[in-house]
């Protein structure tokens, strides 16, 4: 269970989730399967942060794809441009910047409490996917990164369970991602720049395809 495999699982789960949300919003099984994706992406974000050689490039890449994906996201879910709800790349971008600031208190002269507060308010005001709950997911993986594996995932399970109480009950199925993450072996698997870009590009591409299918244009 390496990084590549986790990305494949998260991508397939996300595409199933979005398919259900757009075409069969009354059938829960699609959304249940889809709950697996976001915790995996949060875990991979933290892993990527811990191993990246250039966090600035990482953040810029997330922001670029957030901007690229916004129109496909709006069209797929709302059928028009909307400023009400922003795609998950914005959530991951805010999370990455937040943990970077928290990880460098001497470089950035901010109190941690202000960082938490600003990131939370920004997540809510911007209307990013998963709102401030997404930030909690990311911070849960970040703050437990040095824990014993079993202890780490017990704590994360508890945090996610309590956080999910603030959302729709179906969100509790996000806990299904934890057994998958538990057997992660720390290896990258196949890696090259083309694959990396494809994983990013798959997000806006599948959304625009779903939009066209939904509007019977193709």
Protein Blocks (a to p, Z undefined) as FASTA:
>chain_A
ZZklmmmmmmmmmmmmmmmmmmmmmbmklmmmmmmmmmmmmmmmmmmmmmpcblklmmmm
mmmmmmmmmmmmmmmmnopacfkbccfklmmmmmmmmmmmmmmmmlpccdfklmmmmmmm
mmmmnopghilmlmmmmmmmmmmmmgcfklmmmmmmmmmmmmmmmmcfklmmmmmmmmmm
mmpghinbjadfklmmmmmmmmmmmmmmmmmmmnopZZ
